[in-house]
């Protein structure tokens, strides 16, 4: 026997019994974002490596350690997308979607990062995200947060908190960088190894450290919020005022910087304590300089992405995943001619009632075995065609839930009988 091939570590199959929950969640996300006027864009999984190095930042963990990068047969360096924003901006520039336009887009699909696999962190993971362009005021920032809050309400999620911060302008960050570096150098012996490495190349990322000793040092660090330029302060204050008026609870976290270099001004995260270390389920913010950075005419941008695996985990923990439906009607038969009749009956029912999920038993098996399958499928009704029914042009209709009533009717009366026995059909 040949050796079995296993899936790649950190890249999981989504089995049919799991897929129903995925489809349910994706439909809820789509319903909310399209209610706000966002249109779907479908992006390539593979992009030029330069796209991510220029947008995310060459000294970020993603670019330095986590990207799946390879050379194609032409010697060009390509990368499996580690996130969605850069590709969305590239597509907008390439197809002329962004300049002097107000654009609202959304996407969903797999992303790839070579990380140590653990619960809530995978090498192939899935995100749904939105990106907006051409709107520089705090109103669009607020809309994104209100949209996510609406999604949590529709899903029934509880115990999810919002943290917000402002990274200010590039000039404000440059001034803060000098002060932050000076402070960190004075306490360098207390920093963890990663933070020491980042001190010179990207000191703002030290603020995102999870190392306990470094977190203690950062309590005394200069705060970027205190160094904001006037325009950024006004922008952030207006955002916070809108959230308060909308009844959205939030916490201002001065250490919130996000892990990507392209962010400016507003950044935010939705966090839960019920998923352990991987508690961020949705994050985003503004990236006003990214379009220009990637070769387009300057246009403000703002967006977010949410992790679908983490959302599903949280929904399961909170008992919010609905019972996934099986077929509503199961058609049984015995004998070759009867199987043909069953297939045709199934087609007729689907044609007459497109909203009805009809499973027709195919293959061998006695009626008793088929009935067990019908019961396990979760179907409400069974339709049985034996030799007598085929000759008569009739069908035996049997309830599988409740009182298990059974009656034989003409094939032309099946739908009416289903409605009588199962009023919710």
N, C-alpha and C positions, 0 to 999 in steps of 0.2 A: 504494500500500500504506500502511495506517495506521501511525503511529509506534508502535513497541513500548514497552510500559510495563515498567520495571525494578522490582525489589524495592527497598524503602527501605534506604539505607545502614545497615549494622550489623544488619539483620534478614534472616536467611537461610532459604532453603528447606531442609528436611531431605528429601533425595531417597530413593527406595526402597532403593537400595543402602546408604545410611547408616541408614535407619530400622530395619533389622534389628539393628544394633548398639545403637541407642537402646532398642529393645524388650528386648533381652537385658540391658542394664544396669538398666533400670527394674524388670525382673522380679527381678534379684538384690537390689536395694535393698528392694523390697517383701517379698521372702522373709525378709530379715534383720529389718527393723523389726517385721513382724507376728509373727515368732518371739518378740519381746520383749513382745507384747501391745498394740501400738499399732494404733489404728483410723484408717482414712483419712477425711479431711474434704476436701471439694471447695469451694473458695472463689471468689467473683467476681473477675474480672480488674480491674474498675473499682470504686473505692471513693470516698467523699467525701475531698476533699483534706485536710480538717481531721484526719482519722484519722492521716495520716502526719506532718503538721506537729506534732501533739501527741505522737506516740509516738517518732518518729525524732529529732526536734529541729529547731527552725526554723533554727538556724544551722549545720546540717550541710551538707556538699556535696550530698547527695542532695536535700534539700528546696530548697536555694538554687539549684542549677544543673541537676540531673539529672532531675527528675520530668517526665513527660509529663502536663501539666495542661491542662484545657480547660473551657469552660462549656457545659453542655447547653442545650437549648432553653428550659428553665425558669430559666436564669441561675444554676444551682447549679454550683459548682466541683467537678469530678471529676478523678480521677487514675488512670492505669494503674498498677497496683501495682508498686512498686519492690522490694518484699520481702514475705515471707509472714507474719511474726510478728504484725504489727499487725492484719491482717485476721482471723487466727485468734483473737486475743484479742477483737476486736469480735464475731465470731460466737459465741464462748463466752459473752460477757456477754449478747448479744441473745437467745440460746436457753437461758439458764440452765444452762449446762454446768459452770460453774466453782465456784460457792460450796459450800464444805464437801464437795467431791468430789475424788477423785484421778483425774486425767485424763491419758491418753497419746494424742496425735493425731499423724498424719503427713499430708503433702500433697506434691504434685508438680505442676509446671506452669511456664508462662512468666512472667517478670518483665520490667520495662521501665525503662531508665535512659538518658537522653540523654547518653551519654559519647562520647569520641573512639574510634571503633571500632579495635580492634587484636586481635592474636591472643590469645584467652582473655578478651576483654572486648568484649561486644556490646551493642547497644541493646535487642534482645530476646534474653534468655538464659533458661536453664531451671534451676530448682533443685528438689531434693527436700529436705524439711525435717521435723523433728519438734518438737512443742511439748508440754510437760508442765506441769500445774498442780496446786497443792495440796500439793506436797512441798517442804519447806524445808531438809531436811538435805542433806549432801554426798553421800549415797548415790545420789540421782538424777543429780547432776552426773557421778558416776563411771559410772553406767549408760550415759549418753549417750556418754561417751568409750569405754567398753568396746564399745558397739554399733558405733561407727565403726571401731574397731580390728578387730572381727570382720569387718566388711564388707571392709576392706582385705585381710584374710587370704583371704576367700572369692574376691575378685577376683584375688588373687595380686600385689597392688601392693607394690613395694619402694621404698626410699629416700624414705619419707614420715615426717616428724618431727612430734612434738607439742610445741606451746608453750602454756604455761598462765600465768595471772596472776590476781590478785584485785584488784578495784576497791574493795572494802570497802563500808561503809555510806555513805549520803548525807552523814552528818555527817563521816565521815573524809575523804570526797572534798572537802567544803567547806573543811576545814582545810588539806588538801594543796593545794587550788586557790590559797589565799592565798599559801602558801610558794612554789608553782611560779610564780605571776605575778610575785612579787617577784624571783625568780631570773631569769626570762626578761627582765623589764624591764632588769635590770642588764647583759644581754648582747644587747639588742635589735638592735644594729647588725650582729650576726653571724647573725641569723635571715633565712630566706627570706621573700618577700612574703606568702605564704599564712599562714605561722606568725605574722607580725606582726599580720595581720588577726584571726587566731583568739585571739591573746593576751588580748584583753579579753572576747570573747564566749564562747569555749569553749577555755580553755587546755589542758585535758586532751587535746584532739585534736592539739595540737602534738607530743605524745609519739609520734604515729603518722606524723609527717613522714618522707618518704623522701629529703629534700634532704640531700646529704652534709654541708654546712656546719652545718646545723641538727642533724643526727645527732651531730656532734662536740660541739656545745654541750650536748646532752642527756646526754652522759656524766657531767656534773657536776651534773645537775638533782636536786632532792629526789625520792626514790623513794616512790611511793604505798604500796608494800609495807611501808615503814618506819613509815608513819602509820596502819596498819590498826587498827581497834578490836579489842578482845579477841575478840568473837564471830566477826568475819570471819576473824581469824587462826586461831582454832580450826577454823572451817569449812574453810579452805584447807589447813591442816595435815592434817586428816582426809582430804580429797580426795587429797592427795599420797601419804599413807600407803596408801590403798586402791589407787591406781595402781601403787605400788611392789610391794605384795603380789600384784597381778594380773600383774606382769611387764611393765607398760606403761612404756616409756622415755619420758621427757618432759624438757623444759627449762623452767625458770621464766624468763619474759621480762618484766621489770618495765615495759617500754615498751609491752607489748601492751594496747591499750585498746579496740579495735574502733571502727567508724565510726558507731555509732548511740548516741544518748543514753540509751536505756532500760536499758543493761546495769548490773548491780550485782554485787558479789562476783565469782564465778567467770567468767572469759572464757578461751576456748581457740581454737587454730587448728591445723589439720593442713596442713603446708607441704611442698612439693617444690621442689628446685632445677632440675628438668628442664623447667619451663615458662617460664623466663625471669622477667620482672617479675611476671607473674600467677601466682605460685606457691601461693597459698592455695586449696586444693580443698575445704575444709570448715571452718566456723567457727561458734562459738556461745557460750553462757554463760547466766547468770542474769539475770532482769529482774523482780525481786520487787515493784517498785512500779508496773509497767505496767498491771495490771488496774485498780487504784485510779485511776491517771492517766487511764484511758479511761472512767471512770464506773462501774466495777463494784465489788462488794465485794472488799476486799483479798484477794488470793490470790497465793502465791509462784509464779513461773514459771521455766522453764528450757528451752532448746531449742538447735537448731543447724540450719544449712542447708548443702547442698553443691552446687557448681556442676557440672551434668551435662556441659556442653561441655568444661570443664577435665578432668573425670574421663575422658571419652572420649579427649581428646588424650593424657593421660598413659598410659592403657591402650594406645593405639596406639604411642606411643614405646617402651613396654616390651614390645611384641609380645604383649600379653595378650588382644587381641580375638579371639574364636573365629572360625573360618571359618563364615560365615553360610550356612545351608542353603537350597537351592532346593527345588523339588518332589522328592518321592521317586519318583513314578511319572508318566510323560508318556504320554498317550494320543493316538495318531495315527490318522488316517482319510483316506479319499479317496472323494469322491462324496457327494452330498446325503444319501442314505439312510444311508450309513456314518457321516456326521457326527452324525446323530441317534442312531445306535446307540452312538457313542463317548460322547456326552453322557450317555446312560442308563447306560452302563457306569461312567462316572465317578461318577455319583450312587450307584449300587449299591455301589461300593467304599467311598465315604465313609460310607455308612450302615452297612456291615458293619465297617469299621475307622475310627472317628473320629480315630484317631491318625495316619492315613496322609494325607500331602499329595499330592493328585492334581491334575495340571494337564492339562486337555483342550484340545488344539489347536482353535482356532476360526478360521474364515476359510479362504481359498483357500490353495493351495500344494501341490506334489507331495510324495510320500512322502520323496524324497531331501532336499528342503529342510526338511521337518518333522523328519527325523532329525537334521539338523545343529542345528536349534533345540533338540531334545530333549537332544543331547549338551552344548550350551552351557549349558543350564539347570542342569546339575549333577545331573540325575535319575539314579537307579541303574538303573531299569528302564523299558523302553518297551513299551507295549501297542499293537498294530497291528490295525486293522480295515479290510481291503479288501473288495472285492465278494465274494470267495470266502468270507472269514471271516463276513461278514454272512449270506450264504445258509446257511452251515453252522451258524451259531450258535457260532462259535469265535473265538479271539483268538490272535494270534501274540505270544508273550512273548519279549522280547530283553533280555539284560543289556547295559548300556551301559558298565560298568566291568569291567576284568579280561579274562576270556576271551571275551566277547561271545557266549555261548551263546544259541541261539534255538530255540524249540519252539512248536508249535501245540497248544492245548488248548481244551476246551469252556469257554464263558464261566463256567459254574458252578464250574470248577476253577481259575479264575485266582488266587484267593487262595492256594490250596494250592501252586500252581506258583511264585508269588512267594516263598513261604516256603522252597521247596526251593532256588531259584536264589539267593536272598538271605536267608540265615538270620537276619540281624539285623533284618529287616523287622518 
